[in-house]
Amino acid sequence: MTLYITDLDGTLLRSDTSISEYSVSTLNSLIDRGVMFTYATARSFASASPLVDRLRLNCPAITFNGVFIIDPRTGKHLVENTYSAECRRMARELFITENIAPLVYSYINGEEKVSYLESRLDEVKSYVNSRRGDKRLRPVSDYKALFEGDIFYFTVIDPRDISPLDKVFTAENGFSRNVQKDTYDDNMIWYEIYDKSASKANAVRQLADLVKADELICFGDNNNDISMIQAANVGVAVANSVDALKSAADIIIESNDNDGVARYIEKRGR
């Protein structure tokens, strides 16, 4: 059985973050016929679910670049690939020493929160403004509060210098990291940090085992998708992908704005 897994932003989602009527109806028809289809995203469940709520997904989904495999109907975690205590300590020490103010994703009293230093709001304003009303947002007054809870992910937006980050956030130290331009704003850089066990590649393999798929076809457009493109039996790049992903892919299809993912699956399913 084939499992189709797509990235969201820049791949399944159009440039305005919507899914076309054609893609919704085509994918739902395929899903209703038993095609296994889901997504793998850097987004959280809270951020991703409103964007795909018209799809009748029949398989678990991947969030936070492979940190969690979830039930897409409830957000319940089926698999967790999270930091060790030592990784959390190393990250906290680096951020404080270098005076870096990241977004910190954690669970506090069982609730997912995104903490940031209120005094450094300018450094994360684009993120906060794009998520107005998000109950996860948690402004704090100092580093002690910033690092509270069960932390599983860090993001630094537009770091002034990535060299101190790259010295600590290595595979040897137990980390994975992704650095790429924002899908919707070429002037913004995202430096995302998660556990070594978490990657889209590792998560798609875990998911294939969960659903007992014997073929894996993955779609992407950006740097954080390269690992899962390479892990797939067939790695597919949409036409608007970055050059590095196109080079890693087996096939290049139509762009996100031309319903490339849905058209490819529909054609292959005939």
Disulfide bonds with the S-S distance in Angstrom:
none
